[in-house]
């Protein structure tokens, strides 16, 4: 009896101080499937000391950034991003939202960089042979998929059904609302968006890719104040992380720069922030690194696969 009481108390304590809960305890929830930059971890061609352990031990490997929206009531699940790790990520998702009980009701894309849409190939007739999976995309992203192979074949074979998005126009998914908003980024083939995900009780923003915060007209600190969870681009920890490369040409916000902005917020606001989309060089991938310990000591969080967040 005492053991059961203690387990219930511990669960409530975790809810109070972490803000995330197992997916099965909420009607709608977000579930983290991948946390690193497009090429995954370890990254192809990286045989340095920080990558070697992950080549040798699959338990240390991490997939490209992706989150899922699970609706227990509607028995549906949605993906945000179709990463190159889609097969593994769909399997992981099936362990808590199993097929065929939960329908894959849609995929929301942010932009046309490989880590964010290349997984669509697995929906084709050579692989899954999916049937009209809705894929939500902004105008340039939609046009890119319609007019370039092999992606156009997915539409022609009815593996996917492209659904148009518009900036700041919400999409209603039963009891959840998803609103795309454009952000500045390297838009070679498409525009880039983040998403505001409004549940019945809580709200999240998902911005896996963006240029420097200062290049965006929106004040990111003010935006964080309006939500319960903020999953934010943390590709690199600091300048100099890529020896021999001019990192000004890869204009992501460094985590060190983001903290300079967010450190002025009270701890309750900093607790909302989850750094995600980390490059293989980012020391935050090592939970025991001084950088990871510093980030967490300031009240921020480092996203991990398998975490669930009540909406």
QUIURPE-V962618 format. One record per residue. N is the residue number from 1. BURIAL is b if it has 9 or more other C-alpha atoms within 8 Angstrom, else e. Layout:
# QUIURPE-V962618
((N & BURIAL) (N & BURIAL))
This chain:
# QUIURPE-V962618
((1 & e) (2 & e) (3 & e) (4 & e) (5 & e) (6 & e) (7 & e) (8 & e) (9 & e) (10 & e) (11 & e) (12 & e) (13 & e) (14 & b) (15 & b) (16 & e) (17 & e) (18 & e) (19 & b) (20 & b) (21 & b) (22 & b) (23 & b) (24 & e) (25 & e) (26 & b) (27 & b) (28 & b) (29 & b) (30 & b) (31 & b) (32 & b) (33 & b) (34 & b) (35 & b) (36 & b) (37 & b) (38 & b) (39 & b) (40 & b) (41 & b) (42 & b) (43 & b) (44 & e) (45 & e) (46 & e) (47 & e) (48 & e) (49 & e) (50 & e) (51 & b) (52 & b) (53 & b) (54 & b) (55 & b) (56 & e) (57 & e) (58 & e) (59 & e) (60 & e) (61 & b) (62 & b) (63 & b) (64 & b) (65 & b) (66 & b) (67 & b) (68 & b) (69 & b) (70 & b) (71 & b) (72 & b) (73 & e) (74 & e) (75 & b) (76 & b) (77 & b) (78 & b) (79 & b) (80 & b) (81 & b) (82 & b) (83 & b) (84 & b) (85 & b) (86 & b) (87 & e) (88 & e) (89 & b) (90 & e) (91 & e) (92 & b) (93 & b) (94 & b) (95 & e) (96 & e) (97 & b) (98 & b) (99 & e) (100 & e) (101 & e) (102 & b) (103 & b) (104 & e) (105 & b) (106 & b) (107 & b) (108 & b) (109 & b) (110 & b) (111 & b) (112 & b) (113 & e) (114 & b) (115 & b) (116 & b) (117 & b) (118 & b) (119 & b) (120 & b) (121 & b) (122 & b) (123 & b) (124 & b) (125 & b) (126 & e) (127 & e) (128 & e) (129 & b) (130 & b) (131 & e) (132 & e) (133 & b) (134 & b) (135 & b) (136 & b) (137 & b) (138 & b) (139 & b) (140 & b) (141 & b) (142 & b) (143 & e) (144 & b) (145 & b) (146 & b) (147 & e) (148 & e) (149 & e) (150 & e) (151 & b) (152 & b) (153 & b) (154 & b) (155 & b) (156 & e) (157 & b) (158 & b) (159 & b) (160 & b) (161 & b) (162 & b) (163 & b) (164 & b) (165 & b) (166 & e) (167 & b) (168 & e) (169 & e) (170 & e) (171 & e) (172 & e) (173 & e) (174 & e) (175 & e) (176 & b) (177 & b) (178 & b) (179 & b) (180 & b) (181 & b) (182 & b) (183 & b) (184 & b) (185 & b) (186 & e) (187 & b) (188 & e) (189 & e) (190 & b) (191 & b) (192 & b) (193 & b) (194 & b) (195 & b) (196 & b) (197 & b) (198 & b) (199 & b) (200 & e) (201 & e) (202 & b) (203 & b) (204 & b) (205 & b) (206 & b) (207 & b) (208 & b) (209 & b) (210 & b) (211 & b) (212 & b) (213 & b) (214 & e) (215 & e) (216 & b) (217 & e) (218 & e) (219 & e) (220 & e) (221 & b) (222 & e) (223 & b) (224 & b) (225 & e) (226 & e) (227 & b) (228 & b) (229 & b) (230 & b) (231 & b) (232 & b) (233 & b) (234 & b) (235 & b) (236 & b) (237 & b) (238 & b) (239 & e) (240 & e) (241 & b) (242 & e) (243 & e) (244 & e) (245 & e) (246 & e) (247 & b) (248 & e) (249 & e) (250 & e) (251 & b) (252 & b) (253 & b) (254 & b) (255 & b) (256 & e) (257 & b) (258 & b) (259 & e) (260 & e) (261 & e) (262 & b) (263 & b) (264 & e) (265 & b) (266 & e) (267 & e) (268 & e) (269 & b) (270 & b) (271 & b) (272 & b) (273 & b) (274 & b) (275 & b) (276 & b) (277 & b) (278 & b) (279 & b) (280 & b) (281 & b) (282 & b) (283 & b) (284 & b) (285 & e) (286 & e) (287 & e) (288 & e) (289 & b) (290 & e) (291 & e) (292 & b) (293 & b) (294 & e) (295 & b) (296 & b) (297 & e) (298 & b) (299 & b) (300 & b) (301 & b) (302 & b) (303 & b) (304 & e) (305 & b) (306 & e) (307 & b) (308 & b) (309 & b) (310 & b) (311 & b))
